[in-house]
Amino acid sequence: MTIPKDEGKIAEQEQQQGAMKKVDPVNKKMKILHLEDLSSDVELIGNALKRGGIDFERIVVETKEQFLNALESFVPDIILADHALPSFDSHEALSIVLTKGIDIPFLLITGAMSDEFAADIIKRGADDYILKDRLNRLPAAVQSSLEKFRIRKVQKKIREELLISEAQFRGAFE
């Protein structure tokens, strides 16, 4: 059986696209660790992500213990954190992530904050912040943070490979 030229090209493109989807980490279901105590905000944030076309699975936690357990068992791709919870806050959550050497994007989602607070949380290591009354910006911020993270990872790997290569090159002439 002969496949017409155009149909063959379409089938080939679909196969290539299918192969790319399997390998492309952007197209996999995003794993979100969400630190939030209000179910209404959980729903609003989930809806904003869905409207932005983000396919995700999420664990919602509201205590330090739950947060620590989720970091270990769920292994998220990104953390979305409310600032003020009854027994835990975003500063402490970010500190835990940094202390444990967990290298994933951390976005603060909060109701209100001053410019000073926003600058401080970014200096401490958060990747971005979103105000809850501007959740339409959330999908783009999530995608941007993940892309910056991916680029940082690639750059780190290249630097490490370069150092190894330089050491081998020096060793060859000693």
C-alpha positions in Angstrom: 0.0 0.0 0.0 1.3 3.4 -0.9 0.8 6.4 1.3 0.1 9.6 -0.7 2.9 12.1 -0.3 0.9 14.7 1.8 -0.5 12.0 4.2 3.0 10.6 4.6 4.3 14.0 5.6 1.4 14.5 8.1 2.0 11.1 9.6 5.7 11.8 9.9 5.1 15.2 11.6 2.6 13.6 14.0 5.2 10.9 14.9 7.8 13.6 15.5 5.5 15.7 17.6 4.5 12.6 19.6 8.1 11.8 20.2 8.8 15.4 21.3 5.8 15.3 23.7 7.2 12.2 25.4 10.6 13.8 26.0 9.6 17.4 26.4 9.3 18.2 30.1 7.1 21.2 29.4 4.3 18.9 28.2 4.3 16.6 31.2 1.8 17.1 34.0 3.3 19.7 36.3 3.6 18.7 40.0 2.7 21.6 42.2 3.2 21.8 46.0 0.7 24.5 47.1 1.0 26.0 50.5 -2.4 27.5 51.3 -4.9 27.5 54.1 -8.0 28.8 52.4 -10.0 26.4 50.2 -11.5 29.3 48.2 -8.0 30.5 47.3 -7.0 26.9 46.4 -9.9 26.8 44.0 -9.2 30.3 42.5 -5.5 29.4 41.9 -6.4 26.1 40.4 -8.9 27.7 38.1 -6.3 30.4 37.0 -3.8 27.6 36.2 -6.4 25.7 34.2 -7.5 28.8 32.3 -3.8 29.3 31.4 -3.6 25.8 29.9 -1.4 24.3 32.6 -1.9 20.6 33.1 -1.0 19.9 36.7 -1.4 17.7 39.7 -1.2 19.4 43.1 -0.8 18.7 46.8 -2.2 21.4 49.0 -0.6 21.7 52.5 -1.0 24.2 55.3 1.4 23.2 58.1 5.1 22.9 58.3 4.9 19.1 58.9 2.7 18.6 55.8 5.1 20.8 53.8 8.2 18.8 54.8 6.4 15.5 54.1 5.3 16.7 50.6 8.8 17.9 49.7 10.0 14.4 50.4 7.2 12.2 49.0 5.7 14.3 46.2 8.9 15.8 44.7 7.2 18.9 43.2 8.3 20.8 40.0 7.3 24.1 41.6 6.1 25.5 44.9 3.3 28.0 45.2 3.1 29.6 48.6 0.7 31.9 50.4 2.6 34.2 52.8 0.6 34.1 56.0 -0.9 30.9 57.3 -1.9 30.3 61.0 1.2 28.3 61.9 3.6 28.7 59.1 4.6 31.4 56.5 6.4 31.7 53.1 9.7 33.0 54.7 10.0 29.8 56.7 8.9 27.6 53.7 11.5 29.3 51.5 14.1 28.9 54.1 13.4 25.2 54.4 13.7 24.8 50.6 17.0 26.7 50.5 18.5 25.0 53.6 17.6 21.5 52.2 19.3 22.5 48.9 16.1 21.8 46.9 16.5 23.6 43.6 13.0 24.3 42.3 11.0 27.5 41.5 9.3 29.1 44.5 6.4 31.5 43.8 4.7 33.6 46.5 1.0 34.1 46.0 -0.5 36.6 48.5 -3.3 38.9 49.1 -1.3 42.1 49.6 2.3 43.1 50.1 4.4 46.2 50.1 7.2 46.8 47.6 9.7 46.3 50.3 8.3 42.9 51.2 8.3 41.8 47.5 11.9 42.9 47.1 12.9 41.1 50.3 11.3 37.8 49.3 12.9 37.9 45.9 16.3 38.7 47.6 15.8 35.7 49.9 15.4 33.4 46.8 11.8 33.4 45.6 11.5 33.4 41.9 8.4 35.6 41.6 5.3 36.8 43.5 1.7 37.2 42.4 -1.0 39.2 44.1 -4.2 37.2 44.5 -6.2 39.9 42.8 -4.0 39.5 39.7 -4.1 35.7 39.2 -4.5 36.1 35.5 -0.7 36.6 35.6 -0.1 33.3 37.4 0.2 30.9 34.4 2.8 33.1 32.7 4.7 33.5 35.9 4.7 29.7 36.5 5.9 29.0 32.9 8.5 31.7 33.0 9.9 30.5 36.4 10.1 26.9 35.1 11.8 28.0 31.9 14.4 30.1 33.9 14.9 27.1 36.1 15.5 24.8 33.1 18.0 27.2 31.7 19.8 27.6 35.0 20.0 23.8 35.2 21.5 23.5 31.7 24.0 26.3 32.4 25.1 24.6 35.6 25.6 21.3 33.8 27.6 23.0 31.0 29.8 24.7 33.6 30.4 21.4 35.4 31.3 19.6 32.1 33.6 22.5 31.2 35.5 22.2 34.5 35.9 18.4 34.0 37.1 19.0 30.5 39.6 21.6 31.6 40.9 19.3 34.3 41.3 16.5 31.8 43.0 18.8 29.3 45.5 20.1 32.0 46.2 16.5 33.1 47.1 15.5 29.5 49.9 18.1 29.5 51.3 17.5 33.0 
